[in-house]
């Protein structure tokens, strides 16, 4: 029985040691506007802007992504 406990303990230690790093947290509320939206209307992360996709939904996106989402969008 001690053998199995030792194996289990070593497996647990190994899994903790090789755990993937935690990526940058996404904004707590990626939505920042839209019809009936009552939450925050600004983005809290640096270099993120509130981008209006349509009248019903706006989302915090990185400023470098704005050009790709603006292509073909009516001005």
N, C-alpha and C positions, 0 to 999 in steps of 0.2 A: 504494500500500500504506500509506503514511503517513496518508492520508486515513481509511482504515478503522480504523487504530490509534487515531487521534484520536477518531473516532466512538465506538469501543468504550470508550475511557478516559472520555469524557464521560458515556456511558450508565452506566458503573459508578459514577462519582462521583455522578450523579443518584440512582441507586437506593439508594446508601448514605445520601444526604441525606434522602430521603423515607421511609426505613424507619420502620415503625410503632413507637411506644414499647413497651417490654416491660411487660406488665401485672404487677400484684402476683403474686408467686410463690404458687402454692398450697402448702399444707403438704406437706412431703416425703412424709409418710405420712398420707393422710387417714383411713385406718382406724385406730381406736384401741382396738378390742376385738372380742370375739366368740369363739365356740367355736374352739378350737385356735389362736387368735391369740397370737403370741409376741413381737410388736413392742411399741412404746411404748403406754401406756394414757392418756397425757395429750396435750393439744394444745399446740403450741408458739407459736401465734400469739395475740396479744391478742384478746379477745372471742370466742374459739372455745371450744366445749365439746364434750366427748365424748358424743354422743347415741346411745343404744341403740335401733337400729331393730328388732332382734329378738335372739334368743339367739345367732345366728350372726354378727351384724355390728353394729358400732358405728363411727361416723364423726365426725370433727371437723367441726362445722358452726357457722356464725356464730350467736351467741346470739339475734339477732333472728329467725332462722329456726326456732327451737325451737317457738314456738306453732303455726306452720302444720304442722309434722310431728307435733305432739301431738294434733291434732284427730282424734277418733274412735279414738285409741289406748287400749287398756285400761290402767287404772291399776294 
